[in-house]
Protein backbone atom coordinates (compact mmCIF):
# COMPACT_ATOMS: atom_id res chain seq x y z
CA UNK A 1 0.00 0.00 0.00
CA UNK A 2 1.43 3.41 -0.99
CA UNK A 3 1.92 6.13 1.60
CA UNK A 4 -0.95 8.07 -0.02
CA UNK A 5 -3.36 5.16 0.22
CA UNK A 6 -2.28 4.43 3.79
CA UNK A 7 -2.86 8.06 4.74
CA UNK A 8 -6.32 8.01 3.15
CA UNK A 9 -7.19 4.82 5.02
CA UNK A 10 -6.09 6.37 8.30
CA UNK A 11 -8.20 9.46 7.61
CA UNK A 12 -11.27 7.35 6.84
CA UNK A 13 -10.76 5.37 10.04
CA UNK A 14 -10.43 8.57 12.10
CA UNK A 15 -13.55 10.04 10.50
CA UNK A 16 -15.51 6.87 11.20
CA UNK A 17 -14.62 7.12 14.87
CA UNK A 18 -15.56 10.80 15.07
CA UNK A 19 -18.85 10.31 13.21
CA UNK A 20 -19.84 7.22 15.14
CA UNK A 21 -19.41 4.58 12.43
CA UNK A 22 -19.90 1.17 13.96
CA UNK A 23 -22.69 2.53 16.19
CA UNK A 24 -26.33 1.62 15.43
CA UNK A 25 -27.49 3.06 12.11
CA UNK A 26 -30.51 4.68 13.71
CA UNK A 27 -32.41 4.97 16.97
CA UNK A 28 -34.74 2.26 15.67
CA UNK A 29 -31.82 -0.19 15.89
CA UNK A 30 -31.37 0.42 19.61
CA UNK A 31 -33.02 -2.13 21.92
CA UNK A 32 -36.40 -1.01 23.26
CA UNK A 33 -36.77 -0.14 26.94
CA UNK A 34 -37.79 -3.00 29.26
CA UNK A 35 -41.33 -3.90 30.18
CA UNK A 36 -42.55 -2.59 33.51
CA UNK A 37 -45.47 -3.14 35.87
CA UNK A 38 -47.46 -0.80 38.07
CA UNK A 39 -47.51 -1.51 41.81
CA UNK A 40 -50.60 -3.49 42.80
CA UNK A 41 -51.18 -0.98 45.58
CA UNK A 42 -52.21 1.64 43.00
CA UNK A 43 -55.35 -0.33 42.05
CA UNK A 44 -55.37 1.21 38.55
CA UNK A 45 -56.87 -0.92 35.77
CA UNK A 46 -57.99 -0.66 32.10
CA UNK A 47 -56.04 2.58 31.99
CA UNK A 48 -53.21 4.36 30.26
CA UNK A 49 -49.95 6.12 31.09
CA UNK A 50 -49.23 9.60 29.75
CA UNK A 51 -46.27 11.95 30.05
CA UNK A 52 -47.04 15.61 30.57
CA UNK A 53 -44.05 17.86 31.00
CA UNK A 54 -41.37 15.82 32.75
CA UNK A 55 -43.79 13.72 34.80
CA UNK A 56 -45.52 10.40 34.09
CA UNK A 57 -49.18 9.91 34.99
CA UNK A 58 -51.01 6.59 35.34
CA UNK A 59 -54.80 6.50 35.05
CA UNK A 60 -57.18 3.64 35.75
CA UNK A 61 -60.45 2.28 37.09
CA UNK A 62 -60.37 1.28 40.75
CA UNK A 63 -61.90 -1.79 42.42
CA UNK A 64 -60.73 -1.83 46.03
CA UNK A 65 -63.94 -0.29 47.41
CA UNK A 66 -65.84 -3.41 46.27
CA UNK A 67 -67.01 -2.79 42.69
CA UNK A 68 -68.11 -5.91 40.81
CA UNK A 69 -68.80 -5.91 37.10
CA UNK A 70 -72.43 -6.65 36.17
CA UNK A 71 -73.40 -6.85 39.83
CA UNK A 72 -75.06 -3.91 41.61
CA UNK A 73 -72.19 -2.68 43.77
CA UNK A 74 -70.28 0.41 44.83
CA UNK A 75 -68.44 2.08 41.97
CA UNK A 76 -64.98 3.18 43.13
CA UNK A 77 -64.22 5.80 40.47
CA UNK A 78 -61.10 6.64 38.49
CA UNK A 79 -57.70 7.10 40.09
CA UNK A 80 -54.56 8.90 38.92
CA UNK A 81 -50.97 8.61 40.12
CA UNK A 82 -47.75 10.40 39.15
CA UNK A 83 -44.08 9.45 39.08
CA UNK A 84 -40.76 10.97 37.96
CA UNK A 85 -39.96 7.84 35.94
CA UNK A 86 -41.74 4.76 34.64
CA UNK A 87 -40.19 2.72 37.43
CA UNK A 88 -41.58 5.07 40.09
CA UNK A 89 -41.90 5.91 42.81
CA UNK A 90 -45.63 6.31 42.10
CA UNK A 91 -47.70 8.65 44.25
CA UNK A 92 -50.80 7.58 46.16
CA UNK A 93 -53.65 7.73 43.62
CA UNK A 94 -56.19 10.54 43.81
CA UNK A 95 -59.72 10.44 42.44
CA UNK A 96 -60.29 12.44 39.28
CA UNK A 97 -63.86 13.20 40.41
CA UNK A 98 -66.18 11.91 43.10
CA UNK A 99 -68.63 9.09 42.32
CA UNK A 100 -71.13 11.17 44.30
CA UNK A 101 -70.96 13.97 41.70
CA UNK A 102 -73.90 14.44 39.38
CA UNK A 103 -73.78 13.19 35.81
CA UNK A 104 -75.07 16.29 33.99
CA UNK A 105 -76.42 14.24 31.10
CA UNK A 106 -78.64 11.94 33.18
CA UNK A 107 -79.07 14.16 36.28
CA UNK A 108 -78.22 11.15 38.45
CA UNK A 109 -75.00 10.56 40.35
CA UNK A 110 -72.09 8.79 38.77
CA UNK A 111 -72.52 6.21 41.50
CA UNK A 112 -75.99 5.44 40.11
CA UNK A 113 -74.79 5.58 36.51
CA UNK A 114 -71.74 3.35 37.02
CA UNK A 115 -72.45 1.25 40.10
CA UNK A 116 -75.43 0.17 42.13
CA UNK A 117 -78.00 1.72 39.84
CA UNK A 118 -76.91 0.01 36.62
CA UNK A 119 -74.20 -2.63 37.28
CA UNK A 120 -72.68 -1.69 33.91
CA UNK A 121 -69.70 0.13 35.39
CA UNK A 122 -67.67 2.99 33.91
CA UNK A 123 -64.27 2.33 32.40
CA UNK A 124 -61.38 3.41 30.20
CA UNK A 125 -60.20 6.74 31.71
CA UNK A 126 -58.14 8.50 29.03
CA UNK A 127 -56.50 11.89 29.59
CA UNK A 128 -55.75 14.28 26.73
CA UNK A 129 -54.09 17.67 26.74
CA UNK A 130 -55.06 20.28 24.15
CA UNK A 131 -51.49 21.15 23.23
CA UNK A 132 -50.26 21.50 19.68
CA UNK A 133 -53.71 20.91 18.20
CA UNK A 134 -57.23 22.37 18.23
CA UNK A 135 -57.57 25.40 20.49
CA UNK A 136 -54.03 24.67 21.76
CA UNK A 137 -54.68 26.09 25.23
CA UNK A 138 -53.11 23.33 27.34
CA UNK A 139 -56.40 22.23 28.92
CA UNK A 140 -56.61 18.66 30.21
CA UNK A 141 -59.61 16.58 29.08
CA UNK A 142 -60.72 13.31 30.65
CA UNK A 143 -62.67 10.85 28.49
CA UNK A 144 -64.32 7.66 29.74
CA UNK A 145 -67.23 5.40 28.83
CA UNK A 146 -70.43 4.65 30.73
CA UNK A 147 -72.11 1.71 28.91
CA UNK A 148 -75.42 2.33 30.71
CA UNK A 149 -76.02 5.29 28.40
CA UNK A 150 -76.13 2.99 25.39
CA UNK A 151 -78.08 0.26 27.18
CA UNK A 152 -80.71 2.77 28.30
CA UNK A 153 -81.42 4.67 25.07
CA UNK A 154 -78.69 3.83 22.52
CA UNK A 155 -76.84 7.07 23.13
CA UNK A 156 -73.07 6.95 22.69
CA UNK A 157 -71.50 5.84 25.95
CA UNK A 158 -68.72 8.43 26.06
CA UNK A 159 -68.13 11.38 28.37
CA UNK A 160 -65.65 14.26 28.33
CA UNK A 161 -64.67 16.40 31.33
CA UNK A 162 -62.48 19.46 31.56
CA UNK A 163 -59.85 19.10 34.30
CA UNK A 164 -57.82 21.61 36.27
CA UNK A 165 -54.65 19.55 35.90
CA UNK A 166 -53.33 16.11 34.95
CA UNK A 167 -54.34 14.81 38.41
CA UNK A 168 -57.71 16.54 38.25
CA UNK A 169 -60.01 17.46 39.67
CA UNK A 170 -62.31 17.04 36.69
CA UNK A 171 -65.92 17.86 35.88
CA UNK A 172 -68.25 20.67 36.96
CA UNK A 173 -67.57 20.17 40.67
CA UNK A 174 -63.89 21.02 40.04
CA UNK A 175 -64.84 24.63 39.37
CA UNK A 176 -62.69 27.18 37.51
CA UNK A 177 -60.71 27.41 35.44
CA UNK A 178 -61.52 24.25 33.45
CA UNK A 179 -63.94 22.09 35.42
CA UNK A 180 -66.71 21.18 32.96
CA UNK A 181 -68.64 18.37 31.30
CA UNK A 182 -69.70 17.62 27.70
CA UNK A 183 -71.64 14.68 26.33
CA UNK A 184 -69.64 14.20 23.12
CA UNK A 185 -71.41 14.65 19.81
CA UNK A 186 -70.18 11.78 17.64
CA UNK A 187 -71.14 10.60 14.16
CA UNK A 188 -68.83 7.72 13.33
CA UNK A 189 -68.08 6.70 16.92
CA UNK A 190 -71.64 6.65 18.24
CA UNK A 191 -70.52 3.61 20.19
CA UNK A 192 -70.48 2.03 23.63
CA UNK A 193 -67.35 -0.07 23.97
CA UNK A 194 -63.71 0.27 24.96
CA UNK A 195 -61.80 2.99 23.15
CA UNK A 196 -58.47 4.72 22.76
CA UNK A 197 -56.85 7.65 21.00
CA UNK A 198 -54.31 7.85 18.19
CA UNK A 199 -52.20 11.00 17.85
CA UNK A 200 -51.90 12.31 14.30
CA UNK A 201 -48.46 12.52 12.70
CA UNK A 202 -49.55 15.67 10.86
CA UNK A 203 -48.40 18.77 12.77
CA UNK A 204 -51.36 20.61 14.29
CA UNK A 205 -53.86 17.87 13.44
CA UNK A 206 -56.27 16.70 16.11
CA UNK A 207 -56.13 13.21 17.68
CA UNK A 208 -58.48 10.46 16.56
CA UNK A 209 -60.89 8.48 18.70
CA UNK A 210 -60.83 4.75 17.91
CA UNK A 211 -63.93 3.05 19.27
CA UNK A 212 -65.55 -0.36 19.62
CA UNK A 213 -68.98 -0.50 18.00
CA UNK A 214 -71.98 -2.26 19.53
CA UNK A 215 -73.18 -5.57 18.14
CA UNK A 216 -70.37 -6.88 15.97
CA UNK A 217 -67.67 -5.19 18.09
CA UNK A 218 -66.07 -3.70 14.98
CA UNK A 219 -63.76 -0.69 15.12
CA UNK A 220 -64.41 2.84 13.85
CA UNK A 221 -62.15 5.91 13.91
CA UNK A 222 -63.33 9.53 14.20
CA UNK A 223 -61.30 12.74 14.31
CA UNK A 224 -61.86 14.92 17.37
CA UNK A 225 -63.26 18.43 17.07
CA UNK A 226 -61.33 21.62 17.83
CA UNK A 227 -62.06 21.39 21.55
CA UNK A 228 -61.34 17.67 21.84
CA UNK A 229 -64.73 16.93 23.41
CA UNK A 230 -66.52 15.42 20.41
CA UNK A 231 -66.03 14.30 16.83
CA UNK A 232 -66.02 16.23 13.56
CA UNK A 233 -67.49 13.47 11.37
CA UNK A 234 -64.21 12.66 9.61
CA UNK A 235 -63.11 9.07 9.93
CA UNK A 236 -63.22 5.42 8.99
CA UNK A 237 -65.89 2.79 9.55
CA UNK A 238 -65.25 -0.94 9.81
CA UNK A 239 -61.47 -0.72 10.26
CA UNK A 240 -59.78 -3.56 8.34
CA UNK A 241 -63.06 -5.52 8.35
CA UNK A 242 -62.41 -6.52 11.97
CA UNK A 243 -65.14 -7.83 14.25
CA UNK A 244 -65.53 -9.22 17.78
CA UNK A 245 -62.56 -7.28 19.12
CA UNK A 246 -62.09 -4.47 21.66
CA UNK A 247 -59.57 -2.41 23.65
CA UNK A 248 -58.02 -0.53 20.70
CA UNK A 249 -55.07 1.82 20.68
CA UNK A 250 -52.41 2.89 18.24
CA UNK A 251 -49.57 5.13 17.16
CA UNK A 252 -47.69 6.39 14.12
CA UNK A 253 -44.47 4.47 13.52
CA UNK A 254 -42.14 6.96 11.84
CA UNK A 255 -39.57 4.34 10.81
CA UNK A 256 -42.23 2.27 9.02
CA UNK A 257 -44.16 5.31 7.78
CA UNK A 258 -47.41 3.69 8.90
CA UNK A 259 -50.06 3.91 11.59
CA UNK A 260 -50.27 0.80 13.74
CA UNK A 261 -53.38 -0.27 15.64
CA UNK A 262 -53.55 -3.01 18.29
CA UNK A 263 -56.59 -4.57 19.98
CA UNK A 264 -57.88 -7.48 22.05
CA UNK A 265 -58.64 -10.35 19.66
CA UNK A 266 -61.19 -11.59 20.57
CA UNK A 267 -63.27 -9.44 22.90
CA UNK A 268 -64.00 -10.93 26.31
CA UNK A 269 -64.56 -9.92 29.93
CA UNK A 270 -61.63 -10.12 32.36
CA UNK A 271 -59.87 -12.88 30.41
CA UNK A 272 -56.65 -14.35 31.78
CA UNK A 273 -55.21 -14.73 28.31
CA UNK A 274 -56.51 -13.45 24.99
CA UNK A 275 -54.81 -12.54 21.74
CA UNK A 276 -53.34 -9.20 20.71
CA UNK A 277 -53.98 -8.40 17.06
CA UNK A 278 -52.83 -5.61 14.77
CA UNK A 279 -53.73 -3.63 11.66
CA UNK A 280 -51.87 -0.91 9.76
CA UNK A 281 -52.59 2.01 7.43
CA UNK A 282 -50.49 4.53 5.49
CA UNK A 283 -52.74 7.35 6.73
CA UNK A 284 -54.92 7.75 9.79
CA UNK A 285 -58.17 8.00 7.82
CA UNK A 286 -57.06 5.82 4.93
CA UNK A 287 -57.43 2.11 4.25
CA UNK A 288 -56.56 -0.12 7.18
CA UNK A 289 -55.49 -3.71 6.58
CA UNK A 290 -54.82 -6.76 8.73
CA UNK A 291 -53.25 -10.02 7.54
CA UNK A 292 -55.76 -12.51 6.20
CA UNK A 293 -55.70 -16.23 6.85
CA UNK A 294 -56.29 -18.86 4.18
CA UNK A 295 -57.62 -22.41 4.36
CA UNK A 296 -60.80 -24.33 5.10
CA UNK A 297 -62.48 -23.46 8.39
CA UNK A 298 -59.47 -21.31 9.27
CA UNK A 299 -59.59 -18.84 12.18
CA UNK A 300 -59.87 -15.32 10.80
CA UNK A 301 -57.28 -14.00 13.26
CA UNK A 302 -54.63 -16.66 12.57
CA UNK A 303 -52.08 -14.22 11.17
CA UNK A 304 -53.16 -10.88 12.58
CA UNK A 305 -52.64 -12.04 16.19
CA UNK A 306 -49.01 -11.50 17.17
CA UNK A 307 -49.41 -12.73 20.77
CA UNK A 308 -51.80 -15.57 21.53
CA UNK A 309 -52.16 -14.92 25.27
CA UNK A 310 -50.92 -11.33 25.80
CA UNK A 311 -48.55 -12.19 28.66
CA UNK A 312 -51.41 -13.99 30.41
CA UNK A 313 -53.81 -11.08 30.30
CA UNK A 314 -55.83 -8.86 27.98
CA UNK A 315 -54.44 -5.95 25.93
CA UNK A 316 -55.98 -2.63 26.86
CA UNK A 317 -54.65 0.23 24.74
CA UNK A 318 -51.37 1.81 23.66
CA UNK A 319 -49.46 4.31 25.79
CA UNK A 320 -47.01 6.51 23.86
CA UNK A 321 -44.21 8.02 25.93
CA UNK A 322 -40.85 9.51 24.93
CA UNK A 323 -41.46 8.37 21.36
CA UNK A 324 -41.90 4.73 22.43
CA UNK A 325 -45.19 2.84 22.14
CA UNK A 326 -46.11 0.50 25.00
CA UNK A 327 -48.85 -2.12 24.94
CA UNK A 328 -50.82 -1.89 28.17
CA UNK A 329 -52.05 -5.27 29.39
CA UNK A 330 -54.42 -5.99 32.25
CA UNK A 331 -53.35 -9.17 34.04
CA UNK A 332 -56.90 -10.07 35.00
CA UNK A 333 -57.77 -12.66 37.64
CA UNK A 334 -61.00 -13.68 35.90
CA UNK A 335 -63.28 -12.44 38.70
CA UNK A 336 -65.88 -9.67 38.81
CA UNK A 337 -63.74 -7.69 41.25
CA UNK A 338 -60.26 -7.09 39.87
CA UNK A 339 -58.47 -5.40 42.76
CA UNK A 340 -55.74 -8.05 42.63
CA UNK A 341 -55.12 -7.74 38.88
CA UNK A 342 -51.73 -6.46 37.78
CA UNK A 343 -50.90 -4.19 34.86
CA UNK A 344 -47.86 -4.60 32.61
CA UNK A 345 -46.64 -2.27 29.87
CA UNK A 346 -44.64 -3.92 27.11
CA UNK A 347 -42.66 -1.94 24.49
CA UNK A 348 -43.85 -2.29 20.90
CA UNK A 349 -41.43 -2.13 17.98
CA UNK A 350 -42.86 -2.44 14.48
CA UNK A 351 -40.61 -4.36 12.12
CA UNK A 352 -41.01 -6.20 8.84
CA UNK A 353 -43.29 -9.19 8.46
CA UNK A 354 -41.82 -12.33 6.94
CA UNK A 355 -43.98 -14.25 4.50
CA UNK A 356 -47.41 -13.80 2.94
CA UNK A 357 -50.57 -15.90 3.22
CA UNK A 358 -50.41 -18.89 0.90
CA UNK A 359 -46.68 -18.73 0.13
CA UNK A 360 -45.95 -22.02 1.89
CA UNK A 361 -43.26 -20.37 3.96
CA UNK A 362 -42.65 -19.21 7.51
CA UNK A 363 -44.77 -16.32 8.81
CA UNK A 364 -43.30 -13.92 11.31
CA UNK A 365 -45.46 -10.93 12.29
CA UNK A 366 -43.90 -7.47 12.50
CA UNK A 367 -44.68 -7.16 16.23
CA UNK A 368 -43.86 -9.21 19.31
CA UNK A 369 -44.61 -8.98 23.04
CA UNK A 370 -41.54 -9.53 25.20
CA UNK A 371 -43.19 -10.12 28.55
Secondary structure as GFF3:
##gff-version 3
##sequence-region A 1 371
A	DSSP	alpha_helix	3	19	.	.	.	ID=ss1
A	DSSP	three_ten_helix	27	29	.	.	.	ID=ss2
A	DSSP	beta_strand	36	37	.	.	.	ID=ss3
A	DSSP	three_ten_helix	40	42	.	.	.	ID=ss4
A	DSSP	beta_strand	45	52	.	.	.	ID=ss5
A	DSSP	beta_strand	55	61	.	.	.	ID=ss6
A	DSSP	beta_strand	78	83	.	.	.	ID=ss7
A	DSSP	beta_strand	94	95	.	.	.	ID=ss8
A	DSSP	beta_strand	102	103	.	.	.	ID=ss9
A	DSSP	beta_strand	108	109	.	.	.	ID=ss10
A	DSSP	alpha_helix	110	114	.	.	.	ID=ss11
A	DSSP	beta_strand	123	129	.	.	.	ID=ss12
A	DSSP	beta_strand	140	145	.	.	.	ID=ss13
A	DSSP	alpha_helix	148	153	.	.	.	ID=ss14
A	DSSP	beta_strand	158	163	.	.	.	ID=ss15
A	DSSP	three_ten_helix	172	174	.	.	.	ID=ss16
A	DSSP	beta_strand	180	182	.	.	.	ID=ss17
A	DSSP	beta_strand	195	198	.	.	.	ID=ss18
A	DSSP	beta_strand	208	212	.	.	.	ID=ss19
A	DSSP	beta_strand	219	224	.	.	.	ID=ss20
A	DSSP	beta_strand	231	236	.	.	.	ID=ss21
A	DSSP	three_ten_helix	239	241	.	.	.	ID=ss22
A	DSSP	beta_strand	245	253	.	.	.	ID=ss23
A	DSSP	beta_strand	258	265	.	.	.	ID=ss24
A	DSSP	beta_strand	275	281	.	.	.	ID=ss25
A	DSSP	beta_strand	305	307	.	.	.	ID=ss26
A	DSSP	three_ten_helix	310	312	.	.	.	ID=ss27
A	DSSP	beta_strand	314	321	.	.	.	ID=ss28
A	DSSP	beta_strand	324	331	.	.	.	ID=ss29
A	DSSP	beta_strand	342	348	.	.	.	ID=ss30
###
